[in-house]
Structures are given as C-alpha cells and as structure tokens.
Amino acid sequence: MAEDPTLSELPDRLSLDPRSPYFDEQLLSRGVGIRFNGQEKTNVEEYCVSEGWIRVAAGRSRDRYGNPMTVKLKGTVEPYFETAAQPAGDEGVASEG
C-alpha cells in the first residue's frame, strides 16, 4: 500500500479558510508550521511558496462579514509538517509504563 502523496508533501498554496479553494482539512489536521524569513509564524492564515507571501491577521480587526482582516507580507516561505506521518497500523499503540 503506497502512502498518499498529498499527505507526504505540502502544496504550493494553503489556506485556513474553509471557503477557499486552497483549503485542505486533511493536511491541516496533521499540523502545518510556517517559517517566514527564518522566523516561526503561528498566526498565518494563508501562504504561497512560489509567489513568496503569507497572509497574517491584522490585529483583532474584522471585516463586515466577521472574517479577520489580513495583511500580505512578502518574503521567504518555508512550510513544514509539525508532526511526522504515522504508519497506517500504529494509531492505537500505547506505551506501558
């Protein structure tokens, strides 16, 4: 059984907004981290590696629909998985001790 390629590498563009065409719940559930210009960022709403930008929330501001206002920052974007992929049979394994 081959590993799903969509879960082994991150896409060029990914969004946290479920209404976006770049939203992928399966990838996000695994945990995605972003390094932007060499620094960890935890407030990234969307990123694009090939175009070199991230969108971050602009404080606590909201638009008229209640969505967070965002600011586009340009620089070097390095996405990574926060947790390693688990093999298919290891989900219920617990250590005794």
Secondary structure as GFF3:
##gff-version 3
##sequence-region A 1 97
A	DSSP	alpha_helix	5	8	.	.	.	ID=ss1
A	DSSP	beta_strand	13	15	.	.	.	ID=ss2
A	DSSP	alpha_helix	25	30	.	.	.	ID=ss3
A	DSSP	beta_strand	32	36	.	.	.	ID=ss4
A	DSSP	beta_strand	39	41	.	.	.	ID=ss5
A	DSSP	beta_strand	44	48	.	.	.	ID=ss6
A	DSSP	beta_strand	53	62	.	.	.	ID=ss7
A	DSSP	beta_strand	68	74	.	.	.	ID=ss8
A	DSSP	beta_strand	77	81	.	.	.	ID=ss9
###
